[in-house]
């Protein structure tokens, strides 16, 4: 039961002026207050006392304010609005109209709220803090009215369960997370009226006919007798993070824990340590699809504190000290449930800081190449409404959303009751359940293709377990690496990606990937690596030079870094760096340019620690084309830098 501090303050103030009211009305009012505020008190009895007070004295603003609070707590918007309006018109204009505007906004009564704020802001000598709050809520009411009048088309929520699977779901299930190949949906589930009653992590698989299959608790040691809260899985389903509270190894009330997938199931959660967790409250983690970033919520849970979104980066060995996202994301209110889409740039989150529809709304912001964030965009109605909305997850296809709660969630529950009966409706006790829906174009993320690529020996056709992978979109700071014969990652559509694979004793392989259309959820490929022999030559496909110059562009540094690592792990190799051009320009000019470009690569590798004694350069100009120079495509292929193996013994 909500008892607003505002009401208590107002009531204490009004007690000083009670002598001006009818004595019988005052007595009824005071009895109502005692009944309303005391533990175990009856709101029905309190209501009768308050109604008696205003019947005996209709111009009794304190009693009208109390009735407004009681009806708001009960969820009776009509009576709540009437009571606060009466308070505003009978001597408590500040309290009456302020509370009417606030309560109407909370009920989604936007026109009533706007009218109340208009009346309130006409008053004189208003406190600055309350004026600021009024202006903020007035803006929310105006936005909410506009959004509701112009709903996003095509948003039709549907339950993730069906007649075959419905009875197997826990009573409440929320905080979804989806795998990179879009085949597995993870979530936190909890029962309240049957065992087990603690929160556990569940999973369900996508099927061709039933939608989502029967849910099951994930295997291994991750689920315990304690609560395993909000969950997030890495795209390749090798790691999972979740919120755990009141644990012996905890830093505070709630911490973020990490679990790894093994052949026997998920490991017991391990506290992620002081880089992430503090004596404050850490929860609602999001592990990015590539496993490189961890977003989460932190709140001190002290009077006046707010929850904010924080970020930590994985460097291959450790998580960086978490840093709070900038003010573009974290405002003066609360931020909740961050989710970074598999495109690596679109962040969805819940917030009360930005202009919205009254409660906590869902927003999207894009991570820019310079590290900044775009201005958050409200996802609009009906994804947002006057209730609290948070916990949105968007599938790799960029359009399929998964959410629980809000008016959309209530419509799903009503449909389940209608379809399956009360005994099958998991939300029969007003608990959140997950539903899915298609996002409108304005709210969608960039679609991605989930890449599964294998490293195989070209001769034996055996997988190479020592393969080291790298993929990068925006330079070394955005590089994703992995060790093993299988590499899984996301490929955003229409985004160039620098991709390479290397292994001790094998030639270096690099590609420039650009996926322009999405055919299915998963793209499977194989890279065939050749063992290194003298005379082998291969192209460095991710080296980029300034136009008509020998200056390496910044995007080339990932390739330089990876080639340097490859040479470090193959210390007996000696190489020749060979430059080639197209036929545009004179032969003499092209010869000099090719030589300068080869030398530029040598110098860049030397800066990475490669001894110059292991390298030599040679320029060929346009004398060795690999394609026709009659087309732009052919010319691009001919402009290249290659590495040739000149020794495998160090001599």
Buried (B, 14 or more C-beta within 10 A) or exposed (E): EEEBEBBEEBBEEBBEEBEEBBEEBBBBBBBBBEBBBEEEBEBEBBBBBBBBBBBBBEBBBBBBBBBBBBBBBBEBBEBBBBBBBBBBBBBBBBBBBBBBBBBBBBBBBBEBBBBBBEBBBEBEEBEEEEBEBBEBBBEBBBBBBEBBEEEBEEBEBBBBBBEEBBEEBBBBBBBBBBBBBBBBBBBBBBBEEEEEEEBBBBBBBBEEEBBBBBBEBBEBEBBEEBBBBBBBBBBBBBBBBBBBBEBEEBBBBBBBBBBBBEEEEBBEBEBBBEEBBBEBBBBBBBBBBBBBBBBBBBBBEEEEEBBBBBBBBBEEEEBBEBEEBEEEBBBEBBBBBBBBBBBBBBBBBBBBBBBBBBBBBBBBBBBEEEEEBBEBBBBBBBBBBBBBBBBBBBBBBBBBBBBBBBBBBBBBBEBBBEEBEEEBBBBBEEBBBBBBBBBBEEBBBBBBBBBBBBBBBEEEEEBBEBBBBBBBBBBBEBBBBBEBBBBBBBBBBEBBBBBBBBBEBBBBBBBBBEBEEBEEBBBEEEBBBEBBEEEBEBBBBBBBBEEEEBEBEEBBBBBBBBBBBBBEBBEEBBBBBBBBBBBEBEEEBBBBBBBBBBBBBBEBBBEBEBEEEBBBBBBBBBEEBEBEBEEEEBBEBBBBBBBBBBEBEEE
